[in-house]
């Protein structure tokens, strides 16, 4: 079943939904999305933007505010799906940022102070998975590494479209970058279903497209 701006695929094992933002009005928040923020700083600004380079043309969903507060995490949460287990993927392109150039995926989101997030950073060239619990962001070490290991080193090209994916099943999380698995993490802090969405940090101006949710029964 097709709708403008979205594609739904139904199967006996679950369902999948891809959001392209192409029917949304430029300059506005995408329909069915809620803007939020973790920690302090100026308010986030999420809006639909026209981008000729978009993987699915013509629109993308962008975080465009440039507040440099380091502990500021703008969120955009999709309101139409609640998942316990599944896979979330997005294509992203970092545009600018002096303090950070980050793009992240959120899952099992309860509120702005409680959720999981995996983010790629084009200034640091790494990918890190965190839990945000009670408003505190804590990095989770990949399996097979020392407990204080900070994510994985991985090239994150600037101003280029990339794909970030997280698959979550119970306490097990697998992270993929451009389709290649780069780490696995285990954590049992949040064990009930929650919403999914997008994340940036500080002054990151980041474009997102083709946000896809796949639910696992």
N, C-alpha and C positions, 0 to 999 in steps of 0.2 A: 504494500500500500504506500503510495507516494503522497507527500504534501509539499507545498512550496517551502523551501528552506530546511526540510527535514526528510529523512528517509527511515521508514520503519521496516524491519525484517523480523517476521515471527517464525518461531520454530518450536518443536515439541520440547526441546531442552531449555528453553528460555526465550529471551527476545533481545534484539539489538536496535539501537537508535543512533543515527548520525545527524548532527546539527551543523548546518553549513552557514547559517546567519544571512543567507542571500536574499530572503524576503523581508528582513528586518529593515527598519528605517535608519538611514545613516544619521549619526549624531545622537542616537538614543540608546538606552540600555536594551539589550536583546530581550524579546518577549520570553517570559517564564524563567528569567534569571533575576536573582536578588544580589545586590551589592552589599558587602560587609567588610570589616577590617579587624585584624588582630593587633592589639597594642596601640601605641600612641602615634600622633602625627596628623598631618592634614588629611582631609577626606580623600578616598580613592575616586577616580573618574574612569568609569568603564563606558565605552560607547562603540557602536557599530561604525566601521570605517571602510571606505572603498579602497581596495588595493589591487591593482592590475596583476600583481604577482601571486595572488591568493591561490592556493591549491584548488579550491573550488570557487570560481569567480562569481560575483564581483566583490563580495563583502568578507570582512573579518571582524572579530570581536577584540577590542583593544583596551588595555589599561594605559592611559595617556597622562596621568598626573605625574609630576616630577619632584615631589617632596622628598628630600634626601634623608629624612629621619631613618636611622639604620634599623630600628626595631619596628618598622611599619610594614604590615603585610596586607595589601589589598586582596580581597576575595571576591569572586563572582560565583554564586552557587546556583546550580540548576535545580529548579523546584519540582520538576515533573517525574522524578525517579528516585526511589529509595532502594538501595542495594545492601545486602549483607556480603554476598560473594559475586564476583564478576570481573570484568576488565574495563578499564577506561583508557582511552587514547586521545591525544590531541596533536595537531600540527601547530608549531609555534615558530615565530621569528622574532628575535630580539632586535629592537630598533635603536635604543640608546639607554644611557644611564652611566653616571660617573661613579656612583657608589656601588650599584649592582646592575646586572643585566640578566634577570632571572625569569624563568617560566616554570610553573608548577602545576601539578594535578593533586586535587584533594579528594579523599574518599572517607566513608563512614563519618561524615561531618554531622555533628550534633548542634554546635553553635560556634561563634567565632573563637572560642577558647578551647575547643575540644574536637580534634580530628587528626587524621593522618595526612601527610603531604610528602610528595617526592618532587624535587626541583632540580633543574639543570641551570647552571650559571656560566654564561659566556665569558665573564671576566676571570673566573677562577678555573674554568675548564674542569668542572667536576659535577657529579650527580650525587645528591644526598637524600636519604629518606629520613623523615622525622615523624615524631608524634608531637602534637600540641595538646598538652593536658593542663587544664586549669590556667590557660594562657601562657604557659611556659613551653618553649620549643626545645625539644630534646632530640639530638641525632641518634639514630639507631644503626649500629655497626652491621655491615654485611656478614652473612654466615661465613664461617671459616676464617674470620679475621679477628684480631684482638678487640676487646670490648670497647676501646676508645677510638677505633678506626672511624674516620670521618668520610663516609661514603666511598666513592670510587673516582679515580682520576679518569676523565674522558673528555675528548675534544668536543666543545660545543661551539660551532661556527657562529660568528656574529653576522647579523643581517642576512641570514639564510634560513630557509624553511627546513625544520627538523621534525621528527616525530618522537613523542615521549609516551610510553605506555606503562601502566601498572596493572598487574593481575593479582587479585586478592581472593584467597580461599581459606577461611578460618584465620589462624595466626600466621599464615605463610603469604609473603608478598614477593612477586617477581617483577623486576623492572627491566624494560627494554628501551633502547635508544636506536631509532631508525631501524627497528625490527630485530635488533640483535640483543640478546639477553646480556645484561652487564652486572646484575647482582640479584641476590635473594636475601630477604630479611625475615625474621620471625619475631612477632610481638603479639601479646594478648591483652593489651590495655583496653581496646574498644572491640567488643565482641557482639554488638548488635548492629542492625542495619542503619544506614545513614545516607545522606545526600552526597553528591559529588560536585566538583566544580574546578575552578581555575584560581591560580595564586600568583602573585608577584611580590617583589620586595623593594622597599625604599623608592628610589627614583627610576626603577625599571620601566621603560616604555616597551611593551611587548604586544605583539599581534598573535591571535589564536584563530585557528580555523579547523573545520572537520572534527568537532568534539563528538566522540563516539562512546556510547555505553553499551556493554554487553552484560546481561544479567545471567548468572548461573543459578539454576534451581538447586 
